[in-house]
Amino acid sequence: MAGRGTNTTTKAERTAAPTLPVASVLVEVSLPAHLDRTFDYLVPDRLHEAAAVGCRVRVRFRGKLVDGYLLERKESSDFTGTLQWVDRVISSEVVLPPRLLELCRAVAARYGGMLADVVRLAVPPRHARAEKQVAEPAPVPERPDTAAWQRYQRGPALLDAVHAGKPARAVWQALPGEQWTDRLAEAAATAASAGRGVLVVVPDHRDVTRLHAACARAVGEDGVVALTSELGPGERYKRWLKVLRGAVRVVVGTRAAMFAPVHDLGLAVVWDDGDAMHSYPQMPYPHARDVLTHRAHAAGAAVLVAGFARTAEAALLVETGWAQQVVGTRDQVRAAAPRVVAIGADDTQLARDPAARAARLPSVAFDAARAALREGAPVLVQVPRRGYVPALACGDCREQARCRRCAGPLGLPGGTEDGAPKPAACRWCGAAEAAFRCGSCGSRRLRAIAIGAGRTAEELGRAFSGVAVRTSGGGEILSSVPAGPALIVCTPGAEPVAEGGYGAALLLDGRTLLSRPELRATEEALRLWFAAAAMVRPARDGGRVVVMADSTLQPVQALVRWDPAWHASIELAGRAELGFPPAMRVAAVDGSPEAVNDLLDHLELPGTGEVLGPVPLGEVDEDGGSEQERALVRVTRPAGRELAAALHAAQAVRASHRPAERVKVRVDPLELL
């Protein structure tokens, strides 16, 4: 379908297209904010048929030939100078249709970004061979059996609305032990059976693999396609074209799929929306949940925000009435949940406990693991950090141990050197510290602040002799483990699926997760705990979860009671009181002190706006130059679009002055503190 122009015709011989001779082109070039617009070019007569709106073209910009997208054909231009010519049509394939272009514009406006940056995320690079391949549309599947959704209040009503093409909005809280991939596949097949399109976004490729297999069983192999950033460029473009051309109705993928050009969207789903992987790390830093809720609203489609836990953003959707919650009854929760016990073990308790000396576990956790292994079930051990002993402190005054050379944190790398354990080493510069001396009290003793997965696996192997110990995390993540007695030590988010479920889960070092200096620390800790605990067998089958954290803390109580909605409501109320997202819209402005102040000087805030800071970030820029600062700009939610527009305008004014230093602007970032 490619239509390429030739360069044999001279400029003097060129004639413009007989109708709509002017093309508005979005160039694929990184431009300053004040040039965030399209540029007009003349379409030569020889390209009149090939130059379709939404296709890729090549034009001359600033003396160089660059690629771009033809966004509009029109009769005339407002430009008073001499227009240059479209050099060629790279391909007549309409890769940026109107519905996708409008989505890109809406996302750019939502985050105060540039249209070209959003289009770069939405449209993958071209591979000509893929455009020549033709795929037959997948058949419409039959409506699946959805009896499992009857365990949830409003579950059947939700799927009936999806099948009827109604714009249902729901927050689904999956029950413990739920085969969530099967439930989402049933919802997807329900929409597809009505001839509608489906888009499901999950955090990582392991989730994509499981969900793709479930959807393939529900709608057939040809009816679903997976889109992830891990795909090679050619394969990704091939699959993306199948979606663009309407050959498949169901799309599953990671955040790269949030812009997938699904035809006649009937259902948009985001699973585990609190996972940081849903936030795109490139400008303008869109979040999959926000993009999908906008798409569903604009298309009149159903939307489902789902997970075992609930974020403050999802709680806001429910409390404002924008969405209805789909949850199980308390009887269903009690029947499906494992027994959860919280142990706020301090050093004194552990020292008195014989089991703790062998495996750094209180007797309750030790007994739970031993009982599960006796029943022939695997045990999940969640450790907040990788490595051996990733953080050390003075053994006397508890001040964090730091490197004498660069002031970086000291840790134990694990392993041996010349037959002896490796000494403490700096986690920044790597220098060994064999003769530590505390700068505060002079002590030479060291103690562990937190124990890593490697050290935990070693200790458990000694305590449970004869039991296989496997680790999952870092560069080696297990996707699944077989049934049978084993200890599975993993970092949060790397828990493999166990055949038949885990007999017990031990959630270690809870205070490490809860005490992180972040706004979302408690929400994130609870999300990780729920994800792990949901893999454990019900209490009636002996399933137990032991969390090492103070039982009086609200997130721990939410886990013990298995009530994520309660904690999300409390979190939302606290955010509203403090004036943080999602109760308010907040933008973070990072850069050197001069750059941040320069942008703030050009920023025309909405009436409800205020600036917090700037405050030092304790880091330098990418070039190792000036210290970085962060200012927070916040407004009420109704003024969110005004804030984004004001930030974009301020960046445009600043860019027109050719500043020496850049600033990084993120609207509603996950990390504020």
C-alpha positions, 0 to 999 in steps of 0.5 A: 500500500506504499506510494512513493514519489520520485524526485525526477520532476524539477521544482519549476515543473511541479504543479499543485494538486487540483483540489485541496492542494495544501497539506498540514503536516506534523513533523517527527522532530523534537521541537521546542514548545513554542513550535508545537503546531503543524506546518503547511506544505503544497501537495504536488499533482503526482501525489494527489491520490496517494496523499491521504489524511493520516498517512506518513509523508516526507517533507523538508524542514529546516533544510533537512528531509524529515518524516511527518504525518499529513493531518489535513488537506485544505484549499489554502494556507494562512502562511504568507510566504512561499510554501515548500512541497511535500517531497514524497508519500512514504506510505498511503496507509492511514496510520493516524486516523481521526479518532486516534489523532483526537485521542493524542490531542486530548492526552497532550492537553491533559498533561500539558505536553506536545502533540508530536510527543504523544503521536510518537508514543501512539504510532509505532515505527513503520515496517514496509513488509508488514503493510503488504500482509493482509489478515482476514477479520476474526469471526465474532465469538459466541457470548461466553458463560459468565456464571463466575461473575455472579459472586460479585454484586452488580457483576452480571449487570455489568456484563449485560451492559457491556453486551448491550453496548452501554457505557457502564463504568465500574471499579472491580475488586477481585476476590482473593484467589480469583482467576482474574485473567479468566474473568477479564477474558469473559468480559472481553468475549462478552463485548466481542460477541456483540461486535465491539472492540476491547482493550485491556492494559496490564502492568507487565509482560507476564500478565500479558502472557497469562491474559492473552492465553485466557482471551485466546480460549474465549475468543479464539487465537485469531480474535486477540492480539498482544501488544508490548514494548518487548516485541521487535519493531517488525512484529509490533507494527504487524500486530498494530496494523491488524488492530488498525485495520479491524482484523482483531477485536480484542487487544491486550498489552502493557502501557504501550497498548493504551493508544491501540487503534481499536475499532468500535471500542466497547470495553476498556480495562486497566488491571492493577492501576496502582502499579507504577508500570502503568505510567509512561516514562516518556513525555508527557508521562501519560497514565494508562488509567487516565487514557483509558477512562478518557477513551471510554468516555469519548467513545461511549464505551464501558470501562473497568478499573480492576485489581485486588487492591484499590487506589485513591484514584479508583476510590474517587471514581466511586465516591463521585458516582462516576463509577459503580463498584463491583465487589463480593459480599463479606461472606464471599470474601471470608470464604475466599480469603486466607487467614491473615496474622500481623506480627509487629516483631521488633528486635527484642521479640526476635531475639527471644524467639528460637525460630527467629535465630534460625530463619529471622522469623517469629514462631507464628510465621515459622509454624505457618510455613512448616504447616504448609510444607507439611501439607505439600504446598509451596510457601511464598516469602516476600522480601521488600529488597533484592540482594543480600543485605542491601542496607547497613547501620551502626550497631550502636547508635543505628545511624545509617552506615555510609561510605567514607569516600562518597557518602553512599550507603553501605551494604553486604553484597553476599558471597565469599572472597578467598574463602571469607564472606565479602566485606561491606561495600558502597552501593554507589561507588562499589568501594569495599569498607573493611574497617568501618567506623561510625561518624556519629559515635565511633562504633565499629559494629554494623547491623542490618537495616533490611535483609535482602532476598538473597540473604533471606533465601540462604537463612531459610535454606538452613532453617528448613533443611531438605526443602527446595528454596527458589528465588524470583526477582531482579533479572530472573523472575519466575512465571510459575512454580509447580505444586509441592513443598518449596520456599519461594523467596521473591521481591514484591511484584515478582511472585510466580503463580503456584499451581493450586495456590500457596499454602502460606505467605510470609510478608517480611519487613513490612515497616520497610515498605510502609516507612518509605518517604513517598506519598503513596507508600502505604497504598503501594505496600497494601497493593503489594501485600494484597497481590501476594496474599491473593495467591494463598489458599482460602483459610478453610484449606489451611491458607495463612498469611503472616505480615511482619508489621504493626497490627494497629496500622491502618493498611495492616488492618485493611489486609487483616480484614481484607477490605481494600475499599475501606483503606482507599477511602481513608487514603482519599480523605487524607489526600483531600485534606493535604491537597494532593492527587487525586483530590487536586491536580498537581504538577511537578516542575524539576530542574536547576534553581534558575530554570525552575524559577524562570518557568514559574515566572512565566506561569500564569496560574488559574485562580485556585493555583498555588506553588509549593517550594521549590525544594532541593532534590538532593541530585544533580542533572544528567550532565553532572552539573547543577543541583536539581530542585522541585516545585509543586504547582497545584489547583482544584480538579476542575482547573486541571486543564487550565493548569496543563494549558498554563504550563504548556504556555509557560514552556513555550514562552521560555523556549522562545528565549532559547534557555540554556537549561531545560525543565521537566514538567509532569502532571499528577506524577506518581512520586511527589515527595 
